[in-house]
Amino acid sequence: MGCYHKIVVALDGSPDAESALMHAISLARDQNARITLLTVGPTVNRAAAVGTAPPPDLIGVHKEILRDATALIPHDIGVTTRLERGEAAATILRVAGEDEADLIVMGSHGHSRIHRALLGSVSQKVLSQSEIPVLLMRGNGCADPSSDEPEPTPGRARAGA
């Protein structure tokens, strides 16, 4: 029996998040663990000033991210999906606690240019505030989860507790 039983995978549609998902699938298969796929949409904003339109609600994009990710999970791995709203790092940590997760897996950089310039602020917050291990992945860093043979991972991962 493995040391991971419940893995939360935070997704934002970025290449790093896709790499994180593929690695989490391999880990879940190896550890006989369940996966919770999580995406966090922003809270619904009101118009900034009278007469201006509020920013668009991108919840449909987050639903599509979950749909696409779910389609990649092999049938022998248990999966739950969660679409939440709120501040991303706090929500990831809250969901991991609610799910009694053993591990959080996520991309090291988010989808935006700002996140590419720095260690993603969301991943940095999760890494520094989490009470459980966090695995940060960079794009193209994982083996094919349908393969029985693990492949070397050219991407880099950081784990922290």
ABEGO torsion letter per residue (X at the ends): XBABABBBBBBAGBAAAAAAAAAAAAAAAAAGBBBBBBBBBBBBBBBABBGBBBBBBAAAAAAAAAAAAAAABBAABBBBBBBBBEBAAAAAAAAAAAAGBABBBBBABBABAAAAABBBAAAAAAAAABABBBBBBBBGABBBAABABBBBBABBBBBBX
